[in-house]
Amino acid sequence: MPASELDPQEAIRLVAGRVLDTRLDELVHRAVDRLRADEPEYATSEVSRADLINMMRRTLALALTRAAGRPIPPAIADAAAEAGRVRARQRLPLPALLHAFRIDLRILWEAIIDEGRSRGLAANESFVESSVLLWEAVENNTAEMVDAYRSTEHDMALHLDELRHAAFEHLIGPGEGDPAAVREASRRLDLPADGQVLVVVAEDVPHRHEASRIAATRLRSLALPHYQAWRPDELCVLAALGDRGTADVLAALRSLDDWRCGGFVADGLAGVPQGIRLARAVIRAATGPGLRLLDSCWLATMANADDELGAALARKLLAGLLALPEHERAVTLETLATYLDSDGSVLEVASKIYRHRNTVRNRLQAVERVTGLRLSRPRDLATLTLAMEWLRGPSGGELTGEWPAPRPGSP
């Protein structure tokens, strides 16, 4: 039967088969030349011409086989997906790969019309309309390629995440103090090995919580190299400070304020393991959510570093105060706590607790009388301050009931 008398779709299949059998090599080289001329990513990439020819031959053959309605040979059945996997591993951008498949379609369309013209079919409107079979074939190729590309990209990202996390865990674990571990962490985490690093630990943040994404976005807006590590019961954030002030970087992490967070500024990546331990110590001293640096709470952190020791100190030094009648105990502890948070001025304390200065003096004298310590003696004052810091910490309520109230400015 003459080609002109065939059903339009049968005619398209016939023409596609003819192109596949007689012109595949010609079309492959034409497509490669056009792609290298039109797509900068291919022109500057490490993808060789031989690689392109091999990949184009398989994907064009797959598209033409589909358009011809022929059984797909196993040798090319995976061609489009393989193109997606290979180019993803070669880090070729997906838009460049999509451009290549559009060039495939254009080259095949030109070849089909040219072959149809030679058979007297190109002027047939039904023939042109039925060329949708070719479009569908290339679309199937493209869909398979994109799925494979994105799947491979996802797997690569997971693998990279695993390598980064492994480098981080080694840095803070068995690699502590090892210069090789620091170099590996610097390379994997994209962080400078030297310079100050803000180390933040946030307790019990749900995995992949939106707050962590917001923090990462804000750190990127500051152009700061950073890394987030999810661990079973905490989120660790490392941010290289560069020439940024610590306050600027802390502001970028305020999305984590709903959780108890501790922070420490470490000297380089080698100081990160210690920074994490000290940040956790800050959390142990916290009475509520929020982010605090160790520099702002040395005494509270030291007093709560060992709960048994802190409790023993508080019970020993403050037993007399804790044994006072409830109201007297509360107002005396309030006065003492305010005094310890002040610059040592009775007038300042009186102003803060809305009491006469003589009342303040009397209460402070009662403290000295009951404890046997002198507030004017540095060693006594330091010891009493540590005992009060533990009493005002997360475990101190066991001894004092509802007291103490949070200190001014604490989270």
BAKEMAR-942904 format. One line per field, with one value per residue (C-alpha): x, y, z; residue number from 1; residue in three letters. Coordinates in steps of 0.5 Angstrom, whole numbers. Layout:
BEGIN
xx = (X,...) .
yy = (Y,...) .
zz = (Z,...) .
num = (NUM,...) .
residuo = (ALA,...) .
***
This chain:
BEGIN
xx = (0,3,5,0,-6,-4,-7,-4,-1,1,5,8,10,13,17,20,22,25,29,31,34,37,39,41,48,47,42,46,52,47,44,51,54,48,48,55,54,47,48,54,54,56,61,65,63,68,63,67,64,65,60,55,55,54,48,45,45,41,36,35,34,29,25,25,23,17,15,15,11,16,18,24,30,33,40,36,30,34,37,33,34,41,42,39,43,50,49,47,53,57,54,51,45,38,36,42,40,32,35,39,32,29,34,33,25,27,32,27,22,26,28,21,18,24,23,15,16,20,14,9,6,9,3,-2,-5,-7,0,3,-3,-1,7,4,7,14,12,10,16,21,16,17,24,24,20,24,31,28,26,32,36,32,33,40,41,37,41,48,45,44,51,54,50,52,60,59,55,61,66,63,62,69,71,67,69,75,78,78,85,87,89,87,80,80,82,77,71,74,73,67,63,66,68,75,79,82,78,72,66,60,58,50,47,39,36,30,29,24,28,28,24,22,26,32,31,30,36,40,37,39,46,46,43,49,54,57,59,55,53,47,48,42,43,39,37,40,41,48,50,57,57,64,64,69,69,62,60,57,51,49,50,46,40,40,39,33,28,31,29,23,28,33,40,47,53,60,65,71,77,77,74,79,75,69,69,70,65,59,61,61,54,51,53,50,43,44,44,38,31,27,28,32,39,45,52,57,60,53,52,59,57,50,54,59,54,50,55,55,48,50,56,51,46,51,53,47,44,50,51,43,40,39,36,31,29,26,19,16,15,21,25,22,23,30,32,29,33,40,39,37,44,48,45,47,53,53,49,44,40,40,37,32,30,29,25,21,23,27,34,34,30,35,40,37,35,43,45,40,43,50,48,44,50,56,58,61,58,64,69,71,71,65,61,64,62,55,54,55,50,45,46,45,39,36,38,33,34,34,26,27,29,25,18,16,22,26,23,27,33,32,34,34,30) .
yy = (0,7,11,16,12,9,11,18,14,8,13,17,10,8,14,14,7,9,15,10,5,9,16,15,16,23,25,24,28,33,33,33,39,43,42,44,50,52,50,53,48,43,47,48,41,35,31,29,29,21,21,25,21,15,18,21,15,11,17,18,11,10,16,13,6,9,13,7,3,-2,-7,-3,-7,-8,-5,2,1,5,10,16,14,13,20,23,19,20,27,28,25,29,35,38,42,40,45,44,37,39,43,37,33,39,39,32,33,39,34,29,33,36,29,26,32,31,24,25,30,25,20,26,26,32,37,32,36,29,27,33,32,25,27,28,21,23,29,23,19,25,27,19,20,27,24,18,22,27,22,19,25,28,21,21,28,26,20,24,29,24,21,28,29,22,24,31,28,23,28,32,26,24,31,32,24,20,25,31,34,30,35,31,30,38,38,33,37,43,40,37,42,48,51,55,51,57,63,64,59,60,53,53,47,47,41,37,41,36,33,38,43,49,53,50,52,59,59,57,62,68,65,65,72,74,70,66,59,54,47,44,37,33,28,24,29,36,40,43,49,51,58,61,68,71,79,79,81,75,79,79,72,70,75,70,64,67,62,57,61,56,51,51,53,54,57,58,61,56,58,54,47,44,48,45,39,43,48,43,40,47,49,43,45,52,48,44,51,54,55,56,56,61,62,64,64,61,68,71,66,63,62,59,54,52,52,47,43,38,37,33,38,44,41,40,47,50,45,47,54,56,51,57,61,55,54,61,62,62,69,71,66,68,76,75,70,75,81,77,75,82,84,79,81,88,92,92,98,98,103,100,93,98,101,94,91,97,97,102,102,100,94,92,93,89,83,83,83,77,73,74,72,66,63,66,69,76,79,84,78,76,69,68,72,68,62,64,67,60,57,62,60,53,55,59,54,48,43,49,49,42,46,52,51,56,61,63,68,68,73,79,78,71,67) .
zz = (0,-2,4,2,3,10,17,19,25,22,17,23,25,18,18,25,23,17,20,26,21,16,19,26,26,22,27,33,30,28,35,39,34,36,43,44,40,44,51,55,60,56,52,58,62,62,58,52,45,45,52,48,42,46,50,44,40,46,47,40,39,44,42,35,37,41,36,31,36,36,42,46,46,53,51,50,55,60,56,58,66,65,62,68,73,69,68,76,78,73,77,70,72,70,66,61,61,59,54,51,50,47,42,41,40,35,31,31,28,23,21,21,17,12,11,10,5,1,1,0,7,10,6,9,15,19,18,22,27,28,30,37,37,37,42,47,45,47,53,56,55,59,64,65,65,70,75,75,75,82,85,84,86,92,94,93,97,103,102,102,109,111,110,113,119,120,119,125,129,128,130,137,138,137,133,138,138,132,126,121,124,124,116,114,118,115,108,109,113,108,115,116,120,124,127,132,131,135,138,139,142,142,147,144,138,133,127,121,125,121,126,124,117,119,123,117,112,116,117,109,109,113,108,114,113,118,119,123,126,128,134,138,143,140,135,134,130,128,125,123,126,121,122,125,132,136,137,130,129,136,133,127,131,135,132,137,143,144,147,152,148,150,146,147,142,140,137,131,129,134,140,137,142,148,146,145,152,155,151,154,161,160,158,165,168,165,168,162,154,150,148,153,152,157,158,160,166,168,175,174,169,174,180,176,173,178,181,187,189,188,192,198,197,198,203,207,207,206,211,216,211,208,215,216,217,209,209,212,208,201,202,205,199,194,198,197,190,188,192,188,181,183,184,191,192,198,194,188,191,195,189,185,191,193,200,204,205,212,211,206,210,216,211,209,216,217,212,215,222,219,215,218,212,211,204,205,205,197,199,203,198,192,196,197,190,188,193,191,183,184,189,183,178,175,181,187,187,191,197,196,193,189,190,186,181,175,175,171,164,164,159) .
num = (1,2,3,4,5,6,7,8,9,10,11,12,13,14,15,16,17,18,19,20,21,22,23,24,25,26,27,28,29,30,31,32,33,34,35,36,37,38,39,40,41,42,43,44,45,46,47,48,49,50,51,52,53,54,55,56,57,58,59,60,61,62,63,64,65,66,67,68,69,70,71,72,73,74,75,76,77,78,79,80,81,82,83,84,85,86,87,88,89,90,91,92,93,94,95,96,97,98,99,100,101,102,103,104,105,106,107,108,109,110,111,112,113,114,115,116,117,118,119,120,121,122,123,124,125,126,127,128,129,130,131,132,133,134,135,136,137,138,139,140,141,142,143,144,145,146,147,148,149,150,151,152,153,154,155,156,157,158,159,160,161,162,163,164,165,166,167,168,169,170,171,172,173,174,175,176,177,178,179,180,181,182,183,184,185,186,187,188,189,190,191,192,193,194,195,196,197,198,199,200,201,202,203,204,205,206,207,208,209,210,211,212,213,214,215,216,217,218,219,220,221,222,223,224,225,226,227,228,229,230,231,232,233,234,235,236,237,238,239,240,241,242,243,244,245,246,247,248,249,250,251,252,253,254,255,256,257,258,259,260,261,262,263,264,265,266,267,268,269,270,271,272,273,274,275,276,277,278,279,280,281,282,283,284,285,286,287,288,289,290,291,292,293,294,295,296,297,298,299,300,301,302,303,304,305,306,307,308,309,310,311,312,313,314,315,316,317,318,319,320,321,322,323,324,325,326,327,328,329,330,331,332,333,334,335,336,337,338,339,340,341,342,343,344,345,346,347,348,349,350,351,352,353,354,355,356,357,358,359,360,361,362,363,364,365,366,367,368,369,370,371,372,373,374,375,376,377,378,379,380,381,382,383,384,385,386,387,388,389,390,391,392,393,394,395,396,397,398,399,400,401,402,403,404,405,406,407,408,409,410,411) .
residuo = (MET,PRO,ALA,SER,GLU,LEU,ASP,PRO,GLN,GLU,ALA,ILE,ARG,LEU,VAL,ALA,GLY,ARG,VAL,LEU,ASP,THR,ARG,LEU,ASP,GLU,LEU,VAL,HIS,ARG,ALA,VAL,ASP,ARG,LEU,ARG,ALA,ASP,GLU,PRO,GLU,TYR,ALA,THR,SER,GLU,VAL,SER,ARG,ALA,ASP,LEU,ILE,ASN,MET,MET,ARG,ARG,THR,LEU,ALA,LEU,ALA,LEU,THR,ARG,ALA,ALA,GLY,ARG,PRO,ILE,PRO,PRO,ALA,ILE,ALA,ASP,ALA,ALA,ALA,GLU,ALA,GLY,ARG,VAL,ARG,ALA,ARG,GLN,ARG,LEU,PRO,LEU,PRO,ALA,LEU,LEU,HIS,ALA,PHE,ARG,ILE,ASP,LEU,ARG,ILE,LEU,TRP,GLU,ALA,ILE,ILE,ASP,GLU,GLY,ARG,SER,ARG,GLY,LEU,ALA,ALA,ASN,GLU,SER,PHE,VAL,GLU,SER,SER,VAL,LEU,LEU,TRP,GLU,ALA,VAL,GLU,ASN,ASN,THR,ALA,GLU,MET,VAL,ASP,ALA,TYR,ARG,SER,THR,GLU,HIS,ASP,MET,ALA,LEU,HIS,LEU,ASP,GLU,LEU,ARG,HIS,ALA,ALA,PHE,GLU,HIS,LEU,ILE,GLY,PRO,GLY,GLU,GLY,ASP,PRO,ALA,ALA,VAL,ARG,GLU,ALA,SER,ARG,ARG,LEU,ASP,LEU,PRO,ALA,ASP,GLY,GLN,VAL,LEU,VAL,VAL,VAL,ALA,GLU,ASP,VAL,PRO,HIS,ARG,HIS,GLU,ALA,SER,ARG,ILE,ALA,ALA,THR,ARG,LEU,ARG,SER,LEU,ALA,LEU,PRO,HIS,TYR,GLN,ALA,TRP,ARG,PRO,ASP,GLU,LEU,CYS,VAL,LEU,ALA,ALA,LEU,GLY,ASP,ARG,GLY,THR,ALA,ASP,VAL,LEU,ALA,ALA,LEU,ARG,SER,LEU,ASP,ASP,TRP,ARG,CYS,GLY,GLY,PHE,VAL,ALA,ASP,GLY,LEU,ALA,GLY,VAL,PRO,GLN,GLY,ILE,ARG,LEU,ALA,ARG,ALA,VAL,ILE,ARG,ALA,ALA,THR,GLY,PRO,GLY,LEU,ARG,LEU,LEU,ASP,SER,CYS,TRP,LEU,ALA,THR,MET,ALA,ASN,ALA,ASP,ASP,GLU,LEU,GLY,ALA,ALA,LEU,ALA,ARG,LYS,LEU,LEU,ALA,GLY,LEU,LEU,ALA,LEU,PRO,GLU,HIS,GLU,ARG,ALA,VAL,THR,LEU,GLU,THR,LEU,ALA,THR,TYR,LEU,ASP,SER,ASP,GLY,SER,VAL,LEU,GLU,VAL,ALA,SER,LYS,ILE,TYR,ARG,HIS,ARG,ASN,THR,VAL,ARG,ASN,ARG,LEU,GLN,ALA,VAL,GLU,ARG,VAL,THR,GLY,LEU,ARG,LEU,SER,ARG,PRO,ARG,ASP,LEU,ALA,THR,LEU,THR,LEU,ALA,MET,GLU,TRP,LEU,ARG,GLY,PRO,SER,GLY,GLY,GLU,LEU,THR,GLY,GLU,TRP,PRO,ALA,PRO,ARG,PRO,GLY,SER,PRO) .
***
